[in-house]
C-alpha cells in the first residue's frame, strides 16, 4: 500500500506517519491489487480535520473527521472508510449469492416438472 500524508498548518513526526500507516493496513483486507491511500491534515485554531482517501483500481472511497485531538480524528476517519469498504464487500458477496440461490430454485422447479 502506498501511503501519502500531507499536513497543512502542522508538521508530522516520523512516528506519527508510521502510526497512521499501521492504522491504514486494516483497509487492505477489503481490497485487492494496488492500493493508494492519501491522508490530509488541516489544523485550525482548536480542531484538526483529517481526510482519508483510498483508491484501488476504479474504487475511490473517502472518509473525513474533525476533532480537537489529531489521533482521534485519524481513528474516526479510518473507521468510516473501513465501514464503507465492509458494506461494499458485503454487497458484492450478496450479489453473487442471490444469483446462485435463484439458479438453485429454478433447478428445483424443473425437477418437479419431470415427475
LINCORWO-V832426 format. One record per residue. N is the residue number from 1. RES is the residue in one small letter. SS is DSSP state (a for helix, b for strand, c for the rest). OMEGA is omega in whole degrees, -180 to 180 (* if undefined). Layout:
# LINCORWO-V832426
n->N res->RES ss->SS omega->OMEGA
n->N res->RES ss->SS omega->OMEGA
This chain:
# LINCORWO-V832426
n->1 res->x ss->c omega->176
n->2 res->x ss->b omega->-178
n->3 res->x ss->b omega->177
n->4 res->x ss->b omega->-178
n->5 res->x ss->b omega->-180
n->6 res->x ss->b omega->179
n->7 res->x ss->b omega->177
n->8 res->x ss->b omega->-179
n->9 res->x ss->c omega->176
n->10 res->x ss->c omega->177
n->11 res->x ss->c omega->-180
n->12 res->x ss->c omega->178
n->13 res->x ss->c omega->179
n->14 res->x ss->a omega->179
n->15 res->x ss->a omega->178
n->16 res->x ss->a omega->179
n->17 res->x ss->a omega->180
n->18 res->x ss->a omega->179
n->19 res->x ss->a omega->179
n->20 res->x ss->a omega->179
n->21 res->x ss->a omega->179
n->22 res->x ss->a omega->179
n->23 res->x ss->a omega->-179
n->24 res->x ss->a omega->179
n->25 res->x ss->a omega->178
n->26 res->x ss->a omega->-176
n->27 res->x ss->a omega->-175
n->28 res->x ss->a omega->-178
n->29 res->x ss->a omega->180
n->30 res->x ss->a omega->-174
n->31 res->x ss->c omega->176
n->32 res->x ss->c omega->179
n->33 res->x ss->c omega->-179
n->34 res->x ss->c omega->-179
n->35 res->x ss->c omega->177
n->36 res->x ss->b omega->178
n->37 res->x ss->b omega->177
n->38 res->x ss->b omega->179
n->39 res->x ss->b omega->-179
n->40 res->x ss->b omega->176
n->41 res->x ss->b omega->175
n->42 res->x ss->b omega->-178
n->43 res->x ss->b omega->177
n->44 res->x ss->c omega->-174
n->45 res->x ss->c omega->-177
n->46 res->x ss->c omega->-177
n->47 res->x ss->c omega->174
n->48 res->x ss->b omega->178
n->49 res->x ss->b omega->180
n->50 res->x ss->b omega->177
n->51 res->x ss->b omega->179
n->52 res->x ss->b omega->178
n->53 res->x ss->b omega->179
n->54 res->x ss->b omega->178
n->55 res->x ss->b omega->177
n->56 res->x ss->b omega->-178
n->57 res->x ss->c omega->180
n->58 res->x ss->c omega->-177
n->59 res->x ss->b omega->175
n->60 res->x ss->b omega->-177
n->61 res->x ss->b omega->-175
n->62 res->x ss->b omega->174
n->63 res->x ss->b omega->-179
n->64 res->x ss->b omega->178
n->65 res->x ss->b omega->180
n->66 res->x ss->b omega->-178
n->67 res->x ss->b omega->175
n->68 res->x ss->c omega->-179
n->69 res->x ss->c omega->-177
n->70 res->x ss->a omega->-180
n->71 res->x ss->a omega->179
n->72 res->x ss->a omega->179
n->73 res->x ss->a omega->178
n->74 res->x ss->a omega->180
n->75 res->x ss->a omega->-179
n->76 res->x ss->a omega->-179
n->77 res->x ss->a omega->179
n->78 res->x ss->a omega->180
n->79 res->x ss->a omega->177
n->80 res->x ss->a omega->177
n->81 res->x ss->a omega->-179
n->82 res->x ss->a omega->178
n->83 res->x ss->a omega->179
n->84 res->x ss->a omega->179
n->85 res->x ss->a omega->178
n->86 res->x ss->a omega->178
n->87 res->x ss->a omega->180
n->88 res->x ss->a omega->-179
n->89 res->x ss->a omega->178
n->90 res->x ss->a omega->178
n->91 res->x ss->a omega->-179
n->92 res->x ss->a omega->179
n->93 res->x ss->a omega->-180
n->94 res->x ss->a omega->179
n->95 res->x ss->a omega->-180
n->96 res->x ss->a omega->-179
n->97 res->x ss->a omega->180
n->98 res->x ss->a omega->-179
n->99 res->x ss->a omega->180
n->100 res->x ss->a omega->178
n->101 res->x ss->a omega->178
n->102 res->x ss->a omega->179
n->103 res->x ss->a omega->178
n->104 res->x ss->a omega->-179
n->105 res->x ss->a omega->180
n->106 res->x ss->a omega->179
n->107 res->x ss->a omega->180
n->108 res->x ss->a omega->-180
n->109 res->x ss->a omega->177
n->110 res->x ss->a omega->179
n->111 res->x ss->a omega->179
n->112 res->x ss->a omega->180
n->113 res->x ss->a omega->-177
n->114 res->x ss->a omega->-177
n->115 res->x ss->c omega->*
